[in-house]
């Protein structure tokens, strides 16, 4: 009688064990050592037993291991504009870059993005809770109660660190497209692009918007980490006119300036700018460095709105029909 076939040599199936999700699988990616499974709400990493125990010393291991990485799925603009856009654009058929490395850096960037998003959401929730308490408990004597978020300096520092880490991962993707940019900074990239493509090129105009924000993030982090005087962070505080000001941040350091601004708005806008920068930098670099594709005049273009939900991105490789409609290349 033949010995039973090892479970690892047989076909297997499993369900995603997350009762808080329950949404359908929308996409899967394979790079590095893992399979990444993406639902509408979450992103998971899957390892096979042979990756954990390549010598097969433990036959009792389950065939697969699953782990939730992020509470971000295809419904999230954060994931769509980073990991999903990278999947569509960073392809060896069209680019001569190290695609595997680009995807690894993208995943690292997404991890930082998920963390800064959590920090932003947490701060906004704490601020709103404090405002609600203030409204529910009006003063009953001659004093005025000033609400508090608490640890405002620390929360801003954590957010700035995660935002700068995200920008750093993105900056490491740049030399995969432009080898001479290794070890350079954002100003160096903008200078190179202006010289190579001209200041009126859409790539250069995008950098004109993005680089000041990326430098603001770096300079804010440096100030908060090293307790320099270029950043002023305030919790709720009374104003001379009798109003209670919400938590605010001001920046004036190394050429980066931000007038006194609501912290929760600062966090949400920086997050949005970083996500847009990743998306558009990926689009422009891929477009500039695209190699010929079997003699077909391919280019990167915006997907029609009726295709964006199916593709989970806004841009793809493809060509234009005579009627002007963009047709993506799968």
C-alpha positions in Angstrom: 0.0 0.0 0.0 1.4 3.4 -1.0 2.2 5.8 1.8 -0.3 8.7 2.3 0.6 11.7 0.2 2.0 14.6 2.4 -0.6 17.3 2.9 1.8 19.8 1.3 1.8 17.9 -1.9 -2.0 18.0 -2.2 -4.3 20.8 -3.3 -5.7 22.8 -0.4 -8.0 25.7 0.2 -8.6 28.1 3.0 -10.8 31.0 4.0 -9.6 34.3 5.3 -10.1 34.1 9.1 -11.1 37.6 9.9 -14.6 38.1 11.2 -14.2 41.9 10.9 -13.7 41.6 7.2 -16.1 39.3 5.3 -15.6 41.2 2.0 -14.7 39.4 -1.2 -11.2 38.9 -2.5 -10.6 41.6 -5.2 -6.9 41.0 -6.1 -3.8 39.0 -5.4 -0.1 39.9 -5.9 2.9 37.6 -5.7 6.4 39.0 -5.1 9.2 38.2 -2.8 8.5 35.2 -0.7 4.8 35.8 -0.2 1.4 35.9 -1.8 -0.7 39.0 -1.0 -4.4 38.7 -0.9 -6.5 41.9 -1.0 -10.2 42.2 -0.1 -12.3 45.3 -0.2 -11.4 46.1 3.4 -8.0 44.4 4.2 -4.7 43.2 2.9 -3.3 39.8 3.9 0.0 38.0 3.5 0.1 34.3 2.9 3.0 31.9 3.4 3.1 28.3 2.4 4.4 25.6 4.8 7.4 24.9 2.7 8.5 28.5 3.2 8.3 28.1 6.9 9.8 24.6 7.1 11.7 24.0 3.8 13.2 20.7 5.1 9.8 19.3 6.0 10.8 18.3 9.5 7.3 19.0 10.8 4.6 17.2 8.7 2.0 18.5 11.1 2.3 22.1 9.9 -0.8 23.5 8.2 -0.3 23.9 4.4 -0.6 27.7 4.6 -0.3 30.6 7.1 -2.3 33.8 6.7 -1.7 37.2 8.4 -3.6 40.4 8.1 -1.2 43.3 7.3 -3.4 46.3 6.9 -7.0 47.4 7.4 -6.7 48.8 3.9 -8.3 47.1 0.9 -9.4 48.0 -2.6 -12.1 50.4 -1.1 -9.3 52.5 0.3 -7.8 55.3 -1.8 -4.6 54.9 0.2 -4.1 51.4 -1.1 -5.3 52.1 -4.6 -2.9 55.0 -5.2 0.1 53.1 -3.9 0.2 49.3 -4.0 -2.4 48.8 -6.6 -1.0 51.6 -8.9 2.5 50.1 -8.5 1.2 46.7 -9.4 -0.3 48.1 -12.7 2.7 50.3 -13.6 5.8 48.5 -12.3 5.9 45.8 -14.9 9.0 44.2 -16.6 7.2 44.2 -19.9 7.3 48.0 -20.0 10.1 49.0 -17.6 13.8 48.1 -17.3 13.8 48.5 -13.6 14.1 46.0 -10.7 10.4 45.4 -10.4 10.7 43.1 -7.4 12.6 45.8 -5.5 10.1 48.5 -6.5 7.2 46.4 -5.2 9.0 45.7 -1.9 9.7 49.4 -1.3 6.0 50.1 -2.2 4.9 47.6 0.4 7.2 49.2 3.0 5.8 52.6 2.1 2.3 51.3 2.5 3.1 50.1 6.0 4.3 53.6 7.0 1.2 55.1 5.3 -1.1 52.8 7.2 0.6 53.8 10.5 0.4 57.6 9.8 -3.3 57.1 8.7 -4.0 55.5 12.1 -2.1 58.3 13.9 -4.2 60.9 12.0 -7.5 59.2 12.7 -6.6 58.7 16.3 -5.8 62.4 16.8 -8.9 63.5 15.0 -11.1 61.2 17.2 -9.4 62.5 20.4 -9.9 66.1 19.3 -13.6 65.5 18.6 -14.1 63.7 21.9 -12.6 66.6 23.7 -14.9 69.0 21.8 -18.0 66.9 22.6 -17.1 66.9 26.3 -16.7 70.6 26.3 -20.1 71.1 24.7 -21.8 68.7 27.1 -20.3 70.2 30.2 -20.7 74.0 30.2 -19.0 76.0 32.9 -21.1 76.5 36.1 -19.0 79.1 37.8 -16.6 81.9 36.9 -14.0 79.6 35.4 -13.8 78.2 31.9 -12.8 74.6 31.4 -10.2 74.1 28.6 -10.3 70.7 27.0 -7.2 68.7 26.2 -6.2 66.0 23.6 -3.0 65.2 25.6 0.5 64.3 24.4 0.0 66.6 21.4 3.7 67.0 20.9 4.3 63.3 20.9 1.4 62.6 18.6 2.7 65.1 16.1 6.2 63.7 16.3 4.9 60.2 15.6 2.9 61.4 12.6 5.8 63.3 11.2 8.1 60.3 11.6 5.8 58.0 9.8 5.2 60.6 7.1 8.9 61.0 6.6 9.5 57.3 6.6 6.9 57.0 3.8 8.7 59.8 1.8 12.0 58.0 2.4 10.7 54.7 0.9 9.4 56.6 -2.1 12.7 58.4 -2.5 14.4 55.0 -2.6 12.2 54.0 -5.6 13.5 56.9 -7.6 17.0 55.5 -8.3 15.4 52.4 -9.8 14.3 54.7 -12.6 17.2 57.2 -12.5 20.4 55.5 -11.3 22.2 58.8 -10.9 19.7 59.8 -8.2 21.0 57.2 -5.7 21.8 59.0 -2.5 20.3 62.3 -3.7 17.4 64.3 -2.3 14.1 65.7 -3.6 15.7 69.0 -4.7 18.2 67.0 -6.7 15.4 65.1 -8.4 13.6 68.3 -9.3 16.8 69.8 -10.6 17.5 66.8 -12.8 13.9 66.7 -14.2 14.0 70.5 -15.0 17.3 70.1 -16.8 16.2 67.0 -18.7 12.6 67.7 -19.5 12.2 71.4 -19.2 10.4 73.4 -16.4 7.1 73.3 -18.3 7.0 69.5 -18.4 4.1 68.0 -16.4 6.6 65.9 -14.4 8.4 69.0 -13.4 5.2 70.8 -12.5 4.2 67.9 -10.3 7.5 68.0 -8.5 7.1 71.8 -8.0 4.0 71.0 -5.9 5.2 67.8 -4.2 8.8 68.7 -3.2 7.9 71.5 -0.8 5.4 69.2 1.0 8.1 66.4 1.3 10.6 68.9 2.7 8.0 70.3 5.1 7.5 66.8 6.4 11.2 66.2 6.8 11.8 69.6 8.5 8.8 69.1 10.9 10.1 65.7 11.9 13.7 67.1 12.5 12.3 69.9 14.7 10.1 67.6 16.8 12.7 64.9 17.2 15.5 67.2 18.2 13.3 69.8 20.2 14.3 72.7 17.9 12.4 76.0 18.0 11.2 75.8 14.4 7.9 74.1 15.2 5.3 75.2 17.7 2.6 72.7 18.8 -0.3 73.7 21.0 -3.1 71.8 22.6 -6.5 73.4 23.1 -5.9 76.9 24.6 -7.9 80.0 25.4 -7.6 83.0 23.1 -7.9 86.7 24.1 -11.3 87.0 22.4 -12.7 84.3 24.7 -12.7 81.5 22.2 -11.0 78.1 22.8 -8.6 77.4 20.0 -8.3 73.8 18.7 -4.9 72.1 18.7 -2.6 73.8 16.2 0.9 73.5 14.7 3.2 76.1 13.2 6.4 75.5 11.2 9.2 77.9 10.3 12.4 75.9 9.7 15.0 75.6 6.9 12.7 77.4 4.4 9.6 75.3 5.2 6.8 77.5 6.6 3.4 76.7 7.8 1.2 79.4 9.5 -0.6 78.3 12.6 -2.8 75.5 11.4 -5.3 73.0 12.9 -3.3 69.8 13.6 -6.1 67.4 12.5 -6.4 69.2 9.2 -2.6 69.3 8.8 -2.4 65.5 9.3 -5.2 64.7 6.8 -3.9 67.1 4.2 -0.3 65.8 4.5 -1.6 62.3 4.2 -3.5 63.2 1.0 -0.6 65.0 -0.5 1.8 62.0 0.2 -0.6 59.5 -1.4 -1.1 61.7 -4.5 2.7 62.2 -4.7 3.3 58.4 -4.8 0.6 57.9 -7.4 1.8 60.7 -9.7 5.5 60.2 -9.3 4.9 56.5 -10.2 3.0 57.6 -13.3 5.5 60.2 -14.5 8.6 58.1 -13.9 7.1 55.1 -15.6 6.0 57.2 -18.5 9.5 58.8 -18.9 11.3 55.5 -18.6 8.9 53.3 -20.6 10.7 51.0 -23.1 9.3 50.0 -26.5 6.6 47.3 -26.4 6.6 45.0 -29.5 6.4 48.0 -31.9 3.0 49.0 -30.5 2.7 52.7 -29.6 1.8 52.3 -25.9 1.6 55.0 -23.3 0.3 55.6 -19.8 -3.1 57.3 -19.7 -6.1 57.8 -17.4 -8.6 55.0 -17.3 -12.2 55.8 -18.2 -14.2 56.2 -15.0 -16.2 53.1 -15.8 -13.0 51.0 -15.7 -11.3 52.6 -12.6 -13.3 50.5 -10.1 -12.6 47.3 -11.9 -8.8 48.1 -12.1 -8.6 49.7 -8.7 -6.4 52.5 -10.1 -6.7 55.6 -12.2 -3.8 55.1 -14.6 -2.6 52.2 -16.8 -0.6 51.3 -19.9 -2.6 51.4 -23.1 -3.5 53.3 -26.2 -6.1 55.7 -27.5 -8.8 54.8 -30.0 -9.7 57.1 -32.8 -12.6 58.4 -30.8 -10.2 59.5 -28.0 -11.2 56.7 -25.5 -8.2 55.2 -23.7 -8.0 51.4 -23.8 -5.8 49.8 -21.2 -3.4 46.9 -21.8 -4.1 44.1 -19.3 
